[in-house]
Amino acid sequence: MTHFGFIASIPATGDPMVGAAQIAHYTAVLMWAAFGSPVLSLITSAFGGWLGAHHVHRVYHLRRYAHHGREA
């Protein structure tokens, strides 16, 4: 984001230090990062959920519970 702030602070008068091609490149990189971050977080959360569910599935059937009803 440092590059984007640098581009936004270029004065409107005079020759810009950064060309239009570089501005387009930096904007594209920023947009890909903004798109990739949520996608990566969704993938990692799905993987974590799968790991958690896989573990519960393996050990849940091994649990034994005491009977809490009235004895007849």
HUFENRA-V807211 format. One record per backbone hydrogen bond with DSSP energy under -1.0 kcal/mol. CO is the residue of the C=O (numbers start at 1). NH is the residue of the N-H. Records with the same first field share a line. If there is no record, write none. Layout:
BEGIN
CO->NH / NH
END
This chain:
BEGIN
1->5
2->6
3->7
4->8
5->9
7->10
19->23
20->24
21->25
22->26
23->27
24->28
25->29
26->30
27->31
28->32
29->33
30->34
31->35
32->36
33->37
35->39
36->40
37->41
38->42
39->43
40->44
41->45
42->46
43->47
44->48
45->49
46->50
47->51
48->52
49->53
50->54
51->55
52->56
53->57
54->58
55->59
56->60
59->62
60->63
END
